[in-house]
Amino acid sequence: MRRYLIAGLLVWVPLVITGLVLKILVDVLKWFLQLLPGTIRPDALLGLDAPGIGIAIMLTVVVIIVLVTGVIVANIFGRQLVNAWESLLGRIPFVRTIYTSAKQVSETILSSQGKSFRKVLLIEYPRKGLWTLCFQTGSSVGEVQAKTGEEVVTVFVPTTPNPTSGFIILVPRKDVIELEMSVDVALKMVISLGVLEPQWKGGCSGSSIPASDVAQNGPNA
């Protein structure tokens, strides 16, 4: 009975989670549709009242708008428009703070040249002898490095099973171990509460600490 229950859960749990994410997306699109006047809603224009037709059209429109925006801002004229728009937003006190922060985070995460969320690290946290997975998000905190006398890196420690929440820690570089596992694999481990253990090419399941690091940092590493 226990084996059958587990087998059933392994099928339904991912489906339920996927369904919840899709439901949130659908609800957001429905909310946008409700903002439109009834005469210009997709189902009224097409004369169709099929379930989901409006949402499908809205999703397609959103993708097209994003693509067209990318094409426009990829040239010199488009960049000048963006600069003018950002200059205008920069004069509005409260909006300036929100927009600038959101823009910096987006550029840092989405940029292919960025270093944020490109490395999986291991740190001793919350105390010595306990190890925690984290992601490097920065390495240029000049004031902190100057006042502590340490070369520090900024890391994001995610919570489980929701890796979108967590907290940042400034850790001396000498106390950080860089792992070989990818960010995707580390996120799967966090979301699965550690059930999905990454396979290390060295042949040891659930471990990705090179032998050189063990020799350098001692048996606890």
VOBA-1610 file (N, C-alpha, C; in pm, whole numbers, padded with zeros to 5 digits, always signed):
BEGIN
Met+00083-00120+00000Met+00000+00000+00000Met+00087+00126+00000Arg+00193+00125+00083Arg+00281+00241+00091Arg+00351+00265-00044Arg+00395+00158-00108Arg+00462+00172-00238Arg+00368+00230-00343Tyr+00241+00186-00342Tyr+00145+00237-00438Tyr+00114+00384-00413Leu+00105+00422-00283Leu+00078+00561-00250Leu+00191+00652-00298Ile+00314+00608-00275Ile+00429+00688-00317Ile+00434+00700-00469Ala+00408+00588-00537Ala+00408+00590-00684Ala+00301+00686-00737Gly+00184+00686-00671Gly+00078+00777-00712Gly+00114+00923-00687Leu+00178+00949-00571Leu+00219+01086-00539Leu+00323+01138-00637Leu+00413+01050-00679Leu+00517+01092-00774Leu+00459+01135-00907Val+00340+01084-00940Val+00273+01125-01063Val+00195+01255-01042Trp+00121+01263-00928Trp+00028+01374-00910Trp+00092+01501-00855Val+00192+01490-00769Val+00250+01611-00708Val+00308+01705-00813Pro+00393+01656-00908Pro+00442+01748-01012Pro+00330+01807-01097Leu+00226+01724-01126Leu+00114+01774-01205Leu+00039+01885-01133Val+00017+01867-01002Val-00055+01967-00923Val+00024+02097-00916Ile+00155+02086-00892Ile+00239+02206-00885Ile+00238+02280-01018Thr+00252+02203-01128Thr+00248+02264-01261Thr+00114+02331-01285Gly+00006+02264-01244Gly-00127+02322-01261Gly-00145+02450-01182Leu-00090+02456-01060Leu-00102+02577-00979Leu-00028+02694-01044Val+00092+02667-01097Val+00167+02774-01164Val+00090+02824-01286Leu+00035+02731-01366Leu-00042+02771-01483Leu-00168+02847-01444Lys-00230+02807-01332Lys-00351+02876-01287Lys-00320+03021-01249Ile-00206+03042-01184Ile-00167+03179-01148Ile-00149+03263-01274Leu-00084+03205-01375Leu-00064+03276-01501Leu-00197+03307-01567Val-00287+03209-01569Val-00419+03229-01630Val-00498+03336-01556Asp-00492+03335-01424Asp-00565+03434-01344Asp-00514+03576-01372Val-00381+03587-01388Val-00325+03719-01420Val-00375+03767-01556Leu-00374+03677-01656Leu-00423+03715-01789Leu-00573+03747-01786Lys-00651+03673-01706Lys-00794+03703-01694Lys-00815+03842-01636Trp-00731+03877-01539Trp-00743+04009-01477Trp-00716+04119-01581Phe-00616+04097-01666Phe-00588+04194-01771Phe-00706+04204-01869Leu-00768+04090-01901Leu-00882+04091-01993Leu-00999+04169-01935Gln-01019+04160-01804Gln-01130+04231-01741Gln-01112+04382-01747Leu-00988+04425-01762Leu-00962+04569-01771Leu-01001+04627-01906Leu-01012+04540-02007Leu-01048+04586-02142Leu-01198+04610-02152Pro-01238+04711-02227Pro-01382+04729-02253Pro-01440+04607-02323Gly-01567+04577-02296Gly-01628+04456-02350Gly-01628+04449-02501Thr-01634+04565-02567Thr-01644+04565-02713Thr-01513+04530-02782Ile-01400+04543-02713Ile-01272+04514-02778Ile-01203+04392-02718Arg-01275+04315-02638Arg-01216+04191-02587Arg-01206+04090-02700Pro-01108+04003-02696Pro-01084+03909-02807Pro-01206+03826-02844Asp-01281+03775-02746Asp-01396+03690-02778Asp-01506+03769-02849Ala-01521+03900-02813Ala-01622+03983-02879Ala-01582+04016-03021Leu-01454+04044-03042Leu-01406+04080-03176Leu-01414+03962-03272Leu-01384+03842-03220Leu-01383+03724-03306Leu-01518+03655-03313Gly-01611+03695-03225Gly-01741+03630-03224Gly-01737+03489-03170Leu-01633+03458-03093Leu-01618+03324-03033Leu-01624+03335-02883Asp-01684+03235-02822Asp-01692+03232-02676Asp-01630+03105-02622Ala-01529+03055-02693Ala-01464+02931-02650Ala-01382+02956-02525Pro-01384+02862-02429Pro-01307+02881-02306Pro-01159+02895-02336Gly-01100+02999-02283Gly-00956+03017-02296Gly-00912+03087-02422Ile-01005+03119-02514Ile-00964+03183-02639Ile-00903+03320-02612Gly-00964+03394-02520Gly-00912+03526-02487Gly-00776+03519-02422Ile-00757+03420-02333Ile-00629+03405-02264Ile-00520+03367-02362Ala-00552+03276-02455Ala-00453+03235-02555Ala-00411+03353-02641Ile-00509+03435-02681Ile-00478+03552-02763Ile-00394+03652-02684Met-00430+03675-02556Met-00355+03768-02473Met-00211+03722-02456Leu-00192+03591-02434Leu-00058+03538-02417Leu+00024+03557-02545Thr-00041+03532-02659Thr+00028+03553-02788Thr+00064+03699-02808Val-00027+03788-02771Val-00001+03931-02785Val+00115+03974-02697Val+00119+03921-02573Val+00228+03956-02481Val+00363+03914-02539Val+00369+03792-02595Val+00494+03744-02654Val+00535+03832-02772Ile+00438+03868-02855Ile+00467+03952-02972Ile+00517+04090-02927Ile+00452+04147-02825Ile+00493+04279-02775Ile+00636+04275-02723Val+00670+04169-02648Val+00805+04157-02594Val+00906+04146-02707Leu+00875+04065-02809Leu+00966+04048-02923Leu+00984+04178-03000Val+00874+04247-03027Val+00881+04373-03101Val+00960+04477-03021Thr+00938+04481-02889Thr+01014+04573-02804Thr+01163+04544-02812Gly+01198+04416-02810Gly+01339+04379-02821Gly+01400+04421-02952Val+01322+04407-03062Val+01372+04449-03193Val+01394+04599-03197Ile+01302+04675-03137Ile+01311+04821-03141Ile+01431+04871-03061Val+01448+04819-02940Val+01555+04871-02852Val+01692+04816-02891Ala+01698+04723-02986Ala+01827+04667-03026Ala+01903+04759-03120Asn+01838+04865-03171Asn+01909+04959-03258Asn+01933+05091-03186Ile+02007+05179-03250Ile+02048+05305-03187Ile+01928+05393-03152Phe+01832+05404-03246Phe+01714+05487-03221Phe+01635+05435-03101Gly+01621+05302-03094Gly+01547+05243-02982Gly+01616+05268-02849Arg+01748+05258-02847Arg+01823+05284-02723Arg+01808+05428-02679Gln+01801+05521-02776Gln+01781+05662-02742Gln+01644+05684-02678Leu+01543+05614-02731Leu+01409+05622-02671Leu+01409+05569-02528Val+01477+05455-02507Val+01483+05396-02373Val+01556+05490-02277Asn+01665+05550-02324Asn+01740+05643-02239Asn+01654+05763-02200Ala+01577+05815-02296Ala+01489+05928-02266Ala+01381+05888-02165Trp+01326+05767-02184Trp+01222+05718-02092Trp+01279+05699-01952Glu+01399+05641-01943Glu+01461+05620-01812Glu+01498+05753-01746Ser+01537+05850-01827Ser+01568+05982-01773Ser+01443+06046-01712Leu+01328+06025-01778Leu+01202+06078-01724Leu+01165+06011-01593Leu+01176+05876-01590Leu+01145+05804-01467Leu+01241+05840-01355Gly+01366+05874-01392Gly+01466+05907-01291Gly+01436+06036-01218Arg+01342+06115-01267Arg+01306+06241-01201Arg+01191+06224-01104Ile+01132+06106-01102Ile+01019+06080-01010Ile+01074+06007-00887Pro+01072+06067-00769Pro+01142+06013-00652Pro+01111+05866-00620Phe+00986+05832-00594Phe+00954+05696-00549Phe+00966+05596-00663Val+00916+05636-00780Val+00922+05548-00897Val+01067+05520-00936Arg+01153+05620-00923Arg+01294+05606-00960Arg+01360+05493-00885Thr+01333+05485-00755Thr+01395+05381-00672Thr+01350+05242-00715Ile+01220+05225-00736Ile+01166+05093-00774Ile+01217+05052-00911Tyr+01209+05145-01008Tyr+01247+05111-01146Tyr+01396+05079-01155Thr+01480+05159-01091Thr+01624+05137-01097Thr+01662+05003-01036Ser+01602+04971-00922Ser+01632+04842-00857Ser+01589+04725-00943Ala+01466+04733-00998Ala+01416+04624-01083Ala+01502+04610-01208Lys+01545+04721-01266Lys+01626+04717-01388Lys+01763+04654-01360Gln+01824+04691-01248Gln+01955+04636-01214Gln+01948+04486-01190Val+01843+04443-01117Val+01827+04300-01091Val+01805+04224-01222Ser+01720+04278-01310Ser+01691+04211-01438Ser+01817+04200-01523Glu+01892+04309-01532Glu+02014+04308-01613Glu+02116+04210-01557Thr+02123+04204-01424Thr+02222+04116-01361Thr+02190+03970-01385Ile+02062+03934-01373Ile+02022+03793-01384Ile+02014+03749-01530Leu+01957+03834-01617Leu+01932+03793-01756Leu+02052+03812-01846Ser+02146+03895-01809Ser+02261+03920-01894Ser+02349+03796-01904Ser+02388+03761-02026Ser+02474+03644-02046Ser+02615+03670-01996Gln+02653+03800-01983Gln+02786+03831-01933Gln+02790+03843-01782Gly+02673+03843-01718Gly+02669+03860-01574Gly+02722+03739-01500Lys+02764+03762-01376Lys+02820+03655-01295Lys+02721+03608-01189Ser+02607+03673-01178Ser+02510+03635-01076Ser+02440+03505-01113Phe+02422+03421-01014Phe+02355+03293-01031Phe+02420+03209-01141Arg+02552+03218-01151Arg+02626+03135-01245Arg+02708+03030-01171Lys+02725+03048-01038Lys+02806+02955-00962Lys+02730+02905-00839Val+02745+02776-00811Val+02690+02716-00690Val+02803+02705-00589Leu+02779+02757-00469Leu+02883+02760-00366Leu+02838+02681-00243Leu+02936+02650-00160Leu+02912+02581-00035Leu+02975+02664+00077Ile+02895+02697+00178Ile+02947+02773+00291Ile+02906+02705+00422Glu+02982+02732+00526Glu+02948+02680+00658Glu+02846+02773+00722Tyr+02723+02728+00729Tyr+02613+02809+00780Tyr+02501+02716+00824Pro+02433+02741+00935Pro+02439+02858+01022Pro+02548+02855+01129Arg+02627+02747+01134Arg+02738+02743+01227Arg+02846+02655+01169Lys+02961+02654+01231Lys+03072+02571+01187Lys+03032+02424+01186Gly+03070+02355+01079Gly+03040+02212+01069Gly+02912+02181+00995Leu+02827+02283+00971Leu+02704+02265+00893Leu+02721+02337+00760Trp+02692+02265+00652Trp+02716+02320+00518Trp+02586+02353+00447Thr+02585+02463+00375Thr+02465+02511+00307Thr+02497+02547+00161Leu+02408+02506+00070Leu+02421+02546-00070Leu+02378+02691-00086Cys+02447+02764-00172Cys+02409+02903-00201Cys+02457+02937-00341Phe+02418+03055-00388Phe+02453+03100-00522Phe+02525+03234-00514Gln+02632+03247-00589Gln+02705+03373-00590Gln+02626+03477-00669Thr+02608+03594-00608Thr+02535+03702-00674Thr+02621+03825-00697Gly+02737+03834-00634Gly+02822+03950-00653Gly+02957+03930-00587Ser+03052+04017-00624Ser+03187+04006-00566Ser+03257+04141-00561Ser+03179+04250-00565Ser+03242+04382-00571Ser+03186+04475-00464Val+03176+04426-00341Val+03128+04509-00232Val+03248+04582-00172Gly+03288+04691-00238Gly+03412+04758-00203Gly+03419+04807-00061Glu+03312+04872-00013Glu+03315+04927+00122Glu+03327+04818+00228Val+03252+04709+00208Val+03258+04598+00304Val+03399+04539+00307Gln+03457+04520+00189Gln+03591+04461+00183Gln+03695+04553+00248Ala+03678+04684+00228Ala+03773+04778+00286Ala+03763+04783+00437Lys+03642+04779+00491Lys+03624+04795+00635Lys+03641+04666+00713Thr+03628+04551+00645Thr+03649+04423+00714Thr+03788+04368+00691Gly+03856+04420+00589Gly+03988+04368+00558Gly+03984+04230+00495Glu+03866+04190+00446Glu+03848+04059+00385Glu+03799+04075+00242Glu+03842+03985+00155Glu+03785+03979+00020Glu+03657+03895+00029Val+03543+03961+00018Val+03417+03893+00040Val+03342+03876-00092Val+03253+03777-00094Val+03161+03757-00205Val+03019+03761-00149Thr+02928+03810-00229Thr+02787+03814-00190Thr+02719+03687-00238Val+02654+03617-00146Val+02586+03492-00182Val+02440+03500-00141Phe+02358+03429-00216Phe+02216+03419-00185Phe+02187+03278-00134Val+02134+03270-00013Val+02100+03141+00048Val+01949+03122+00032Pro+01905+03028-00054Pro+01761+03010-00077Pro+01696+02928+00033Thr+01567+02950+00051Thr+01491+02866+00143Thr+01430+02751+00064Thr+01388+02649+00133Thr+01330+02532+00068Thr+01190+02509+00124Pro+01093+02471+00040Pro+01105+02433-00101Pro+01088+02551-00198Asn+01082+02674-00146Asn+01061+02790-00232Asn+01193+02867-00245Pro+01268+02845-00354Pro+01399+02908-00366Pro+01393+03055-00404Thr+01272+03109-00428Thr+01264+03251-00462Thr+01275+03340-00339Ser+01263+03282-00221Ser+01284+03358-00098Ser+01414+03312-00035Gly+01471+03395+00047Gly+01597+03362+00111Gly+01662+03488+00166Phe+01793+03487+00179Phe+01862+03603+00233Phe+02004+03605+00179Ile+02068+03720+00188Ile+02204+03734+00138Ile+02303+03734+00254Ile+02422+03682+00226Ile+02529+03679+00325Ile+02658+03722+00255Leu+02736+03803+00323Leu+02867+03842+00272Leu+02970+03750+00338Val+03033+03666+00257Val+03121+03561+00308Val+03264+03585+00258Pro+03365+03572+00345Pro+03504+03580+00296Pro+03528+03475+00189Arg+03597+03514+00083Arg+03620+03422-00028Arg+03693+03296+00016Lys+03782+03310+00115Lys+03858+03193+00161Lys+03769+03090+00230Asp+03648+03129+00272Asp+03557+03038+00340Asp+03451+02980+00245Val+03468+03004+00116Val+03370+02958+00017Val+03429+02846-00066Ile+03351+02741-00087Ile+03390+02631-00175Ile+03302+02634-00299Glu+03365+02645-00415Glu+03291+02646-00540Glu+03265+02503-00587Leu+03138+02473-00614Leu+03098+02339-00656Leu+03091+02329-00808Glu+03097+02206-00856Glu+03091+02182-01000Glu+02949+02166-01051Met+02853+02144-00962Met+02715+02122-01006Met+02658+02250-01067Ser+02565+02234-01160Ser+02504+02348-01227Ser+02399+02412-01136Val+02361+02535-01172Val+02259+02606-01096Val+02125+02531-01103Asp+02091+02476-01220Asp+01966+02402-01235Asp+01960+02282-01141Val+02071+02210-01133Val+02075+02092-01046Val+02063+02133-00900Ala+02132+02240-00863Ala+02124+02287-00724Ala+01983+02332-00688Leu+01915+02399-00782Leu+01777+02442-00756Leu+01684+02322-00739Lys+01704+02219-00820Lys+01623+02098-00806Lys+01643+02035-00669Met+01766+02038-00620Met+01795+01982-00488Met+01725+02062-00379Val+01725+02195-00393Val+01661+02280-00294Val+01510+02260-00296Ile+01452+02260-00416Ile+01306+02247-00428Ile+01258+02111-00378Ser+01337+02007-00400Ser+01296+01871-00361Ser+01329+01840-00215Leu+01369+01941-00138Leu+01405+01922+00004Leu+01524+01830+00019Gly+01611+01825-00081Gly+01729+01742-00075Gly+01708+01599-00121Val+01586+01567-00165Val+01557+01430-00210Val+01632+01399-00340Leu+01632+01497-00432Leu+01703+01477-00559Leu+01850+01513-00539Glu+01932+01412-00524Glu+02074+01434-00500Glu+02149+01439-00633Pro+02231+01542-00653Pro+02305+01553-00779Pro+02411+01446-00792Gln+02430+01398-00915Gln+02532+01299-00943Gln+02662+01370-00979Trp+02766+01343-00905Trp+02896+01403-00931Trp+02975+01315-01024Lys+03045+01377-01121Lys+03118+01298-01219Lys+03231+01218-01155Gly+03266+01253-01030Gly+03367+01176-00959Gly+03317+01041-00913Gly+03181+01021-00925Gly+03125+00890-00894Gly+03058+00881-00760Cys+03059+00991-00681Cys+02999+00988-00548Cys+02868+01063-00554Ser+02755+00995-00534Ser+02624+01056-00541Ser+02605+01155-00428Gly+02550+01273-00466Gly+02516+01372-00366Gly+02633+01457-00323Ser+02750+01438-00382Ser+02864+01519-00344Ser+02927+01579-00467Ser+02969+01704-00454Ser+03035+01767-00567Ser+03155+01847-00520Ile+03219+01799-00413Ile+03335+01866-00358Ile+03460+01795-00406Pro+03544+01860-00486Pro+03665+01796-00533Pro+03756+01755-00419Ala+03836+01652-00445Ala+03926+01602-00342Ala+04027+01709-00301Ser+04064+01797-00396Ser+04161+01902-00363Ser+04106+01997-00257Asp+03973+02022-00264Asp+03911+02109-00165Asp+03909+02043-00028Val+03887+01911-00026Val+03888+01840+00101Val+04025+01847+00165Ala+04128+01831+00082Ala+04263+01835+00136Ala+04296+01974+00185Gln+04245+02076+00115Gln+04278+02213+00151Gln+04201+02261+00273Asn+04074+02222+00285Asn+03990+02274+00390Asn+03968+02179+00507Gly+04023+02059+00497Gly+04010+01967+00608Gly+03900+01869+00588Pro+03884+01769+00676Pro+03783+01664+00658Pro+03642+01713+00665Asn+03615+01827+00734Asn+03477+01875+00741Asn+03427+01925+00607Ala+03519+01965+00517Ala+03476+02012+00386Ala+03431+01900+00297
//
